[in-house]
């Protein structure tokens, strides 16, 4: 630990963030962006949700029971599925199930490796470690799966003539949609790859910054951040891959035909 005292934020200091809120609202009003209402709703939701989560985590940390931890993880995955599906521009009955499978696999595999092999958390359900790590993984995996799904659909619509030609020539669905799948997964990984290219040089990630502000040595914080960055990239890759593969089965029939009623 570093020698400097940890800076605690009082309620009064926290209320001073209203100065920045007024700045954003003022600029929106001045430029007639009409974002004041949405921004203020976002601020209120941020404050309420984070305070609520803070109290819930206090209880979970104190009780330290694995059924409660698993329940919290299930709620997080369910909420992420709802949010991810809600962002997509089309609706499909099986979409929620596909998103759930993608997030569970992406989160489960990555979280197991990090907590059981790298950090070796004891007990395995320790909420102080498991829940924050799962939160980072699920949020980024949701973004990756959503981006991959939307890009895959867009690529199939754009390349439908090419895909139909390949199918008519005898190619199977996997080969015919290979180009669209590659572009979809690449698009899902792009934000993460951009972050990895400039981390430490242009930006200091939130977890690393938080640990340093809390008094942790920068060298220790860097080690954790390296694990987090690789952890997130793994979860995003796996979740987007699973989601695109799921949609490949959904967008094509067993007779290797495009299901336009689902695609549109």
MODELLER restraints for C-alpha pairs under 7 A, 6 or more apart:
rsr = mdl.restraints
at = mdl.atoms
rsr.add(forms.Gaussian(group=physical.xy_distance, feature=features.Distance(at['CA:1:A'], at['CA:215:A']), mean=6.05, stdev=0.5))
rsr.add(forms.Gaussian(group=physical.xy_distance, feature=features.Distance(at['CA:1:A'], at['CA:216:A']), mean=5.07, stdev=0.5))
rsr.add(forms.Gaussian(group=physical.xy_distance, feature=features.Distance(at['CA:1:A'], at['CA:217:A']), mean=5.74, stdev=0.5))
rsr.add(forms.Gaussian(group=physical.xy_distance, feature=features.Distance(at['CA:2:A'], at['CA:215:A']), mean=5.38, stdev=0.5))
rsr.add(forms.Gaussian(group=physical.xy_distance, feature=features.Distance(at['CA:2:A'], at['CA:216:A']), mean=5.93, stdev=0.5))
rsr.add(forms.Gaussian(group=physical.xy_distance, feature=features.Distance(at['CA:2:A'], at['CA:217:A']), mean=5.71, stdev=0.5))
rsr.add(forms.Gaussian(group=physical.xy_distance, feature=features.Distance(at['CA:4:A'], at['CA:215:A']), mean=6.70, stdev=0.5))
rsr.add(forms.Gaussian(group=physical.xy_distance, feature=features.Distance(at['CA:6:A'], at['CA:213:A']), mean=6.98, stdev=0.5))
rsr.add(forms.Gaussian(group=physical.xy_distance, feature=features.Distance(at['CA:6:A'], at['CA:214:A']), mean=5.48, stdev=0.5))
rsr.add(forms.Gaussian(group=physical.xy_distance, feature=features.Distance(at['CA:6:A'], at['CA:215:A']), mean=5.72, stdev=0.5))
rsr.add(forms.Gaussian(group=physical.xy_distance, feature=features.Distance(at['CA:25:A'], at['CA:36:A']), mean=5.34, stdev=0.5))
rsr.add(forms.Gaussian(group=physical.xy_distance, feature=features.Distance(at['CA:28:A'], at['CA:34:A']), mean=6.33, stdev=0.5))
rsr.add(forms.Gaussian(group=physical.xy_distance, feature=features.Distance(at['CA:28:A'], at['CA:35:A']), mean=6.04, stdev=0.5))
rsr.add(forms.Gaussian(group=physical.xy_distance, feature=features.Distance(at['CA:28:A'], at['CA:36:A']), mean=6.26, stdev=0.5))
rsr.add(forms.Gaussian(group=physical.xy_distance, feature=features.Distance(at['CA:29:A'], at['CA:36:A']), mean=6.95, stdev=0.5))
rsr.add(forms.Gaussian(group=physical.xy_distance, feature=features.Distance(at['CA:60:A'], at['CA:127:A']), mean=6.76, stdev=0.5))
rsr.add(forms.Gaussian(group=physical.xy_distance, feature=features.Distance(at['CA:61:A'], at['CA:127:A']), mean=5.89, stdev=0.5))
rsr.add(forms.Gaussian(group=physical.xy_distance, feature=features.Distance(at['CA:61:A'], at['CA:128:A']), mean=6.24, stdev=0.5))
rsr.add(forms.Gaussian(group=physical.xy_distance, feature=features.Distance(at['CA:64:A'], at['CA:126:A']), mean=6.73, stdev=0.5))
rsr.add(forms.Gaussian(group=physical.xy_distance, feature=features.Distance(at['CA:64:A'], at['CA:127:A']), mean=6.55, stdev=0.5))
rsr.add(forms.Gaussian(group=physical.xy_distance, feature=features.Distance(at['CA:66:A'], at['CA:125:A']), mean=5.55, stdev=0.5))
rsr.add(forms.Gaussian(group=physical.xy_distance, feature=features.Distance(at['CA:69:A'], at['CA:125:A']), mean=6.74, stdev=0.5))
rsr.add(forms.Gaussian(group=physical.xy_distance, feature=features.Distance(at['CA:69:A'], at['CA:127:A']), mean=6.30, stdev=0.5))
rsr.add(forms.Gaussian(group=physical.xy_distance, feature=features.Distance(at['CA:77:A'], at['CA:138:A']), mean=6.75, stdev=0.5))
rsr.add(forms.Gaussian(group=physical.xy_distance, feature=features.Distance(at['CA:80:A'], at['CA:139:A']), mean=6.89, stdev=0.5))
rsr.add(forms.Gaussian(group=physical.xy_distance, feature=features.Distance(at['CA:80:A'], at['CA:142:A']), mean=6.25, stdev=0.5))
rsr.add(forms.Gaussian(group=physical.xy_distance, feature=features.Distance(at['CA:81:A'], at['CA:96:A']), mean=6.27, stdev=0.5))
rsr.add(forms.Gaussian(group=physical.xy_distance, feature=features.Distance(at['CA:81:A'], at['CA:99:A']), mean=5.80, stdev=0.5))
rsr.add(forms.Gaussian(group=physical.xy_distance, feature=features.Distance(at['CA:81:A'], at['CA:100:A']), mean=5.94, stdev=0.5))
rsr.add(forms.Gaussian(group=physical.xy_distance, feature=features.Distance(at['CA:84:A'], at['CA:142:A']), mean=5.93, stdev=0.5))
rsr.add(forms.Gaussian(group=physical.xy_distance, feature=features.Distance(at['CA:84:A'], at['CA:146:A']), mean=5.69, stdev=0.5))
rsr.add(forms.Gaussian(group=physical.xy_distance, feature=features.Distance(at['CA:85:A'], at['CA:95:A']), mean=6.84, stdev=0.5))
rsr.add(forms.Gaussian(group=physical.xy_distance, feature=features.Distance(at['CA:85:A'], at['CA:96:A']), mean=6.32, stdev=0.5))
rsr.add(forms.Gaussian(group=physical.xy_distance, feature=features.Distance(at['CA:88:A'], at['CA:146:A']), mean=6.98, stdev=0.5))
rsr.add(forms.Gaussian(group=physical.xy_distance, feature=features.Distance(at['CA:88:A'], at['CA:150:A']), mean=6.39, stdev=0.5))
rsr.add(forms.Gaussian(group=physical.xy_distance, feature=features.Distance(at['CA:90:A'], at['CA:264:A']), mean=6.97, stdev=0.5))
rsr.add(forms.Gaussian(group=physical.xy_distance, feature=features.Distance(at['CA:92:A'], at['CA:262:A']), mean=6.93, stdev=0.5))
rsr.add(forms.Gaussian(group=physical.xy_distance, feature=features.Distance(at['CA:98:A'], at['CA:243:A']), mean=6.19, stdev=0.5))
rsr.add(forms.Gaussian(group=physical.xy_distance, feature=features.Distance(at['CA:98:A'], at['CA:246:A']), mean=6.16, stdev=0.5))
rsr.add(forms.Gaussian(group=physical.xy_distance, feature=features.Distance(at['CA:99:A'], at['CA:243:A']), mean=6.39, stdev=0.5))
rsr.add(forms.Gaussian(group=physical.xy_distance, feature=features.Distance(at['CA:102:A'], at['CA:239:A']), mean=4.63, stdev=0.5))
rsr.add(forms.Gaussian(group=physical.xy_distance, feature=features.Distance(at['CA:102:A'], at['CA:242:A']), mean=5.24, stdev=0.5))
rsr.add(forms.Gaussian(group=physical.xy_distance, feature=features.Distance(at['CA:102:A'], at['CA:243:A']), mean=5.38, stdev=0.5))
rsr.add(forms.Gaussian(group=physical.xy_distance, feature=features.Distance(at['CA:103:A'], at['CA:138:A']), mean=6.63, stdev=0.5))
rsr.add(forms.Gaussian(group=physical.xy_distance, feature=features.Distance(at['CA:103:A'], at['CA:141:A']), mean=6.23, stdev=0.5))
rsr.add(forms.Gaussian(group=physical.xy_distance, feature=features.Distance(at['CA:103:A'], at['CA:142:A']), mean=6.58, stdev=0.5))
rsr.add(forms.Gaussian(group=physical.xy_distance, feature=features.Distance(at['CA:103:A'], at['CA:239:A']), mean=5.73, stdev=0.5))
rsr.add(forms.Gaussian(group=physical.xy_distance, feature=features.Distance(at['CA:105:A'], at['CA:239:A']), mean=6.88, stdev=0.5))
rsr.add(forms.Gaussian(group=physical.xy_distance, feature=features.Distance(at['CA:106:A'], at['CA:141:A']), mean=6.74, stdev=0.5))
rsr.add(forms.Gaussian(group=physical.xy_distance, feature=features.Distance(at['CA:106:A'], at['CA:235:A']), mean=4.74, stdev=0.5))
rsr.add(forms.Gaussian(group=physical.xy_distance, feature=features.Distance(at['CA:106:A'], at['CA:238:A']), mean=5.12, stdev=0.5))
rsr.add(forms.Gaussian(group=physical.xy_distance, feature=features.Distance(at['CA:106:A'], at['CA:239:A']), mean=4.67, stdev=0.5))
rsr.add(forms.Gaussian(group=physical.xy_distance, feature=features.Distance(at['CA:107:A'], at['CA:137:A']), mean=6.00, stdev=0.5))
rsr.add(forms.Gaussian(group=physical.xy_distance, feature=features.Distance(at['CA:107:A'], at['CA:138:A']), mean=6.04, stdev=0.5))
rsr.add(forms.Gaussian(group=physical.xy_distance, feature=features.Distance(at['CA:107:A'], at['CA:235:A']), mean=5.96, stdev=0.5))
rsr.add(forms.Gaussian(group=physical.xy_distance, feature=features.Distance(at['CA:110:A'], at['CA:231:A']), mean=6.29, stdev=0.5))
rsr.add(forms.Gaussian(group=physical.xy_distance, feature=features.Distance(at['CA:110:A'], at['CA:234:A']), mean=6.70, stdev=0.5))
rsr.add(forms.Gaussian(group=physical.xy_distance, feature=features.Distance(at['CA:110:A'], at['CA:235:A']), mean=5.93, stdev=0.5))
rsr.add(forms.Gaussian(group=physical.xy_distance, feature=features.Distance(at['CA:111:A'], at['CA:134:A']), mean=6.71, stdev=0.5))
rsr.add(forms.Gaussian(group=physical.xy_distance, feature=features.Distance(at['CA:115:A'], at['CA:121:A']), mean=5.54, stdev=0.5))
rsr.add(forms.Gaussian(group=physical.xy_distance, feature=features.Distance(at['CA:137:A'], at['CA:232:A']), mean=5.63, stdev=0.5))
rsr.add(forms.Gaussian(group=physical.xy_distance, feature=features.Distance(at['CA:137:A'], at['CA:235:A']), mean=6.33, stdev=0.5))
rsr.add(forms.Gaussian(group=physical.xy_distance, feature=features.Distance(at['CA:140:A'], at['CA:232:A']), mean=6.54, stdev=0.5))
rsr.add(forms.Gaussian(group=physical.xy_distance, feature=features.Distance(at['CA:140:A'], at['CA:236:A']), mean=6.22, stdev=0.5))
rsr.add(forms.Gaussian(group=physical.xy_distance, feature=features.Distance(at['CA:141:A'], at['CA:235:A']), mean=5.50, stdev=0.5))
rsr.add(forms.Gaussian(group=physical.xy_distance, feature=features.Distance(at['CA:141:A'], at['CA:236:A']), mean=4.51, stdev=0.5))
rsr.add(forms.Gaussian(group=physical.xy_distance, feature=features.Distance(at['CA:141:A'], at['CA:239:A']), mean=5.73, stdev=0.5))
rsr.add(forms.Gaussian(group=physical.xy_distance, feature=features.Distance(at['CA:144:A'], at['CA:188:A']), mean=4.78, stdev=0.5))
rsr.add(forms.Gaussian(group=physical.xy_distance, feature=features.Distance(at['CA:144:A'], at['CA:189:A']), mean=6.72, stdev=0.5))
rsr.add(forms.Gaussian(group=physical.xy_distance, feature=features.Distance(at['CA:144:A'], at['CA:236:A']), mean=5.01, stdev=0.5))
rsr.add(forms.Gaussian(group=physical.xy_distance, feature=features.Distance(at['CA:144:A'], at['CA:239:A']), mean=6.65, stdev=0.5))
rsr.add(forms.Gaussian(group=physical.xy_distance, feature=features.Distance(at['CA:144:A'], at['CA:240:A']), mean=5.30, stdev=0.5))
rsr.add(forms.Gaussian(group=physical.xy_distance, feature=features.Distance(at['CA:145:A'], at['CA:239:A']), mean=5.44, stdev=0.5))
rsr.add(forms.Gaussian(group=physical.xy_distance, feature=features.Distance(at['CA:145:A'], at['CA:240:A']), mean=4.10, stdev=0.5))
rsr.add(forms.Gaussian(group=physical.xy_distance, feature=features.Distance(at['CA:145:A'], at['CA:243:A']), mean=5.78, stdev=0.5))
rsr.add(forms.Gaussian(group=physical.xy_distance, feature=features.Distance(at['CA:147:A'], at['CA:187:A']), mean=6.83, stdev=0.5))
rsr.add(forms.Gaussian(group=physical.xy_distance, feature=features.Distance(at['CA:147:A'], at['CA:188:A']), mean=5.02, stdev=0.5))
rsr.add(forms.Gaussian(group=physical.xy_distance, feature=features.Distance(at['CA:148:A'], at['CA:184:A']), mean=4.74, stdev=0.5))
rsr.add(forms.Gaussian(group=physical.xy_distance, feature=features.Distance(at['CA:148:A'], at['CA:185:A']), mean=5.37, stdev=0.5))
rsr.add(forms.Gaussian(group=physical.xy_distance, feature=features.Distance(at['CA:148:A'], at['CA:187:A']), mean=6.46, stdev=0.5))
rsr.add(forms.Gaussian(group=physical.xy_distance, feature=features.Distance(at['CA:148:A'], at['CA:188:A']), mean=4.87, stdev=0.5))
rsr.add(forms.Gaussian(group=physical.xy_distance, feature=features.Distance(at['CA:148:A'], at['CA:240:A']), mean=5.36, stdev=0.5))
rsr.add(forms.Gaussian(group=physical.xy_distance, feature=features.Distance(at['CA:148:A'], at['CA:244:A']), mean=6.37, stdev=0.5))
rsr.add(forms.Gaussian(group=physical.xy_distance, feature=features.Distance(at['CA:149:A'], at['CA:243:A']), mean=6.45, stdev=0.5))
rsr.add(forms.Gaussian(group=physical.xy_distance, feature=features.Distance(at['CA:149:A'], at['CA:244:A']), mean=5.86, stdev=0.5))
rsr.add(forms.Gaussian(group=physical.xy_distance, feature=features.Distance(at['CA:151:A'], at['CA:184:A']), mean=4.92, stdev=0.5))
rsr.add(forms.Gaussian(group=physical.xy_distance, feature=features.Distance(at['CA:152:A'], at['CA:180:A']), mean=5.83, stdev=0.5))
rsr.add(forms.Gaussian(group=physical.xy_distance, feature=features.Distance(at['CA:152:A'], at['CA:181:A']), mean=6.01, stdev=0.5))
rsr.add(forms.Gaussian(group=physical.xy_distance, feature=features.Distance(at['CA:152:A'], at['CA:184:A']), mean=4.79, stdev=0.5))
rsr.add(forms.Gaussian(group=physical.xy_distance, feature=features.Distance(at['CA:152:A'], at['CA:244:A']), mean=6.79, stdev=0.5))
rsr.add(forms.Gaussian(group=physical.xy_distance, feature=features.Distance(at['CA:153:A'], at['CA:263:A']), mean=6.70, stdev=0.5))
rsr.add(forms.Gaussian(group=physical.xy_distance, feature=features.Distance(at['CA:155:A'], at['CA:180:A']), mean=5.29, stdev=0.5))
rsr.add(forms.Gaussian(group=physical.xy_distance, feature=features.Distance(at['CA:156:A'], at['CA:180:A']), mean=6.24, stdev=0.5))
rsr.add(forms.Gaussian(group=physical.xy_distance, feature=features.Distance(at['CA:163:A'], at['CA:176:A']), mean=5.34, stdev=0.5))
rsr.add(forms.Gaussian(group=physical.xy_distance, feature=features.Distance(at['CA:163:A'], at['CA:177:A']), mean=6.32, stdev=0.5))
rsr.add(forms.Gaussian(group=physical.xy_distance, feature=features.Distance(at['CA:166:A'], at['CA:176:A']), mean=5.49, stdev=0.5))
rsr.add(forms.Gaussian(group=physical.xy_distance, feature=features.Distance(at['CA:167:A'], at['CA:173:A']), mean=6.95, stdev=0.5))
rsr.add(forms.Gaussian(group=physical.xy_distance, feature=features.Distance(at['CA:167:A'], at['CA:176:A']), mean=6.14, stdev=0.5))
rsr.add(forms.Gaussian(group=physical.xy_distance, feature=features.Distance(at['CA:167:A'], at['CA:256:A']), mean=6.86, stdev=0.5))
rsr.add(forms.Gaussian(group=physical.xy_distance, feature=features.Distance(at['CA:172:A'], at['CA:256:A']), mean=6.83, stdev=0.5))
rsr.add(forms.Gaussian(group=physical.xy_distance, feature=features.Distance(at['CA:173:A'], at['CA:256:A']), mean=5.86, stdev=0.5))
rsr.add(forms.Gaussian(group=physical.xy_distance, feature=features.Distance(at['CA:181:A'], at['CA:244:A']), mean=6.61, stdev=0.5))
rsr.add(forms.Gaussian(group=physical.xy_distance, feature=features.Distance(at['CA:185:A'], at['CA:240:A']), mean=5.98, stdev=0.5))
rsr.add(forms.Gaussian(group=physical.xy_distance, feature=features.Distance(at['CA:185:A'], at['CA:241:A']), mean=6.24, stdev=0.5))
rsr.add(forms.Gaussian(group=physical.xy_distance, feature=features.Distance(at['CA:188:A'], at['CA:240:A']), mean=6.52, stdev=0.5))
rsr.add(forms.Gaussian(group=physical.xy_distance, feature=features.Distance(at['CA:189:A'], at['CA:236:A']), mean=6.81, stdev=0.5))
rsr.add(forms.Gaussian(group=physical.xy_distance, feature=features.Distance(at['CA:189:A'], at['CA:237:A']), mean=6.57, stdev=0.5))
rsr.add(forms.Gaussian(group=physical.xy_distance, feature=features.Distance(at['CA:192:A'], at['CA:233:A']), mean=6.41, stdev=0.5))
rsr.add(forms.Gaussian(group=physical.xy_distance, feature=features.Distance(at['CA:207:A'], at['CA:225:A']), mean=6.70, stdev=0.5))
rsr.add(forms.Gaussian(group=physical.xy_distance, feature=features.Distance(at['CA:208:A'], at['CA:221:A']), mean=5.18, stdev=0.5))
rsr.add(forms.Gaussian(group=physical.xy_distance, feature=features.Distance(at['CA:208:A'], at['CA:222:A']), mean=6.38, stdev=0.5))
rsr.add(forms.Gaussian(group=physical.xy_distance, feature=features.Distance(at['CA:208:A'], at['CA:225:A']), mean=5.75, stdev=0.5))
rsr.add(forms.Gaussian(group=physical.xy_distance, feature=features.Distance(at['CA:211:A'], at['CA:221:A']), mean=6.00, stdev=0.5))
rsr.add(forms.Gaussian(group=physical.xy_distance, feature=features.Distance(at['CA:212:A'], at['CA:218:A']), mean=5.94, stdev=0.5))
rsr.add(forms.Gaussian(group=physical.xy_distance, feature=features.Distance(at['CA:212:A'], at['CA:221:A']), mean=6.63, stdev=0.5))
rsr.add(forms.Gaussian(group=physical.xy_distance, feature=features.Distance(at['CA:251:A'], at['CA:258:A']), mean=5.97, stdev=0.5))
rsr.add(forms.Gaussian(group=physical.xy_distance, feature=features.Distance(at['CA:251:A'], at['CA:259:A']), mean=5.28, stdev=0.5))
rsr.add(forms.Gaussian(group=physical.xy_distance, feature=features.Distance(at['CA:251:A'], at['CA:262:A']), mean=6.35, stdev=0.5))
rsr.add(forms.Gaussian(group=physical.xy_distance, feature=features.Distance(at['CA:251:A'], at['CA:263:A']), mean=6.17, stdev=0.5))
rsr.add(forms.Gaussian(group=physical.xy_distance, feature=features.Distance(at['CA:252:A'], at['CA:258:A']), mean=4.58, stdev=0.5))
rsr.add(forms.Gaussian(group=physical.xy_distance, feature=features.Distance(at['CA:252:A'], at['CA:259:A']), mean=5.28, stdev=0.5))
rsr.add(forms.Gaussian(group=physical.xy_distance, feature=features.Distance(at['CA:253:A'], at['CA:259:A']), mean=6.34, stdev=0.5))
